[in-house]
Amino acid sequence: MQRKHIVVGSESKHKIGPVSAACMSMMIPADVSGKDIPSLINAQPEGLEEIYRGASNRARGGCGHRVRRHRNRYRKRNHPVWGS
């Protein structure tokens, strides 16, 4: 199996460690690293919708996409469906 590279949207060892451990327990060869990616939400999110938006923003940022706030929603720039 080809080795995977996984980026966790945080530099916290308390978040990177469990991802690495999960890969090892499932026998998935992976290099797990962390990257400080802003969630663009409050430090203490309120409600599942805000938590989801923050996680989605970090996931997009980890893939190298620029995320911006648009009409009170978070969208990826230059995406044919989500925004211009």
C-alpha positions in Angstrom: 0.0 0.0 0.0 1.3 3.5 -0.9 2.2 5.7 2.0 -0.3 8.5 2.6 0.5 12.1 3.7 -2.2 13.4 6.1 -2.3 17.1 7.2 -4.2 17.9 10.4 -5.5 21.4 10.5 -3.8 22.2 13.8 -0.2 22.0 15.2 -1.4 20.6 18.5 0.2 17.3 19.4 -3.1 16.3 21.1 -4.8 16.4 17.7 -1.9 15.0 15.5 -1.2 12.1 17.9 -4.7 10.5 17.7 -4.7 10.7 13.9 -1.3 9.0 13.7 -2.5 6.3 16.2 -5.7 5.7 14.2 -3.7 5.2 11.0 -1.3 2.8 12.8 -4.3 0.8 14.3 -5.8 0.4 10.9 -2.4 -0.5 9.4 -2.5 2.5 7.0 1.1 3.7 6.3 0.9 7.5 6.7 3.0 10.5 7.5 0.9 12.7 9.7 1.8 16.4 10.1 0.1 19.5 11.5 -0.4 22.8 9.9 -1.8 26.0 11.5 -4.9 26.7 9.5 -7.4 29.3 10.6 -11.0 28.1 11.1 -12.4 31.6 10.5 -14.9 31.1 13.3 -15.1 32.1 17.0 -12.5 30.5 19.3 -15.4 28.9 21.2 -17.9 27.9 18.5 -21.6 27.8 19.3 -23.7 25.1 17.8 -23.0 22.3 15.3 -23.3 24.6 12.2 -20.4 26.8 13.4 -18.3 23.7 14.4 -19.0 22.2 10.9 -18.0 25.5 9.2 -14.7 25.7 11.1 -13.8 22.1 10.4 -14.7 22.5 6.7 -12.6 25.7 6.5 -9.6 23.9 8.0 -10.0 20.9 5.7 -10.1 23.2 2.6 -7.1 25.2 3.9 -5.2 21.9 4.4 -5.7 21.1 0.8 -4.3 24.4 -0.3 -7.5 26.2 -1.1 -8.0 29.8 -0.1 -11.2 30.2 2.0 -13.0 33.5 2.3 -16.2 34.7 4.0 -19.0 35.5 1.5 -22.6 36.4 2.4 -22.2 35.0 5.9 -21.1 31.6 4.4 -17.7 30.3 3.9 -16.8 29.4 0.3 -13.7 28.3 -1.6 -12.5 30.8 -4.1 -12.7 30.0 -7.8 -14.8 26.9 -7.3 -17.4 26.3 -10.1 -20.2 25.5 -7.6 -19.3 27.3 -4.3 -18.3 30.8 -5.5 -16.2 33.0 -7.6 
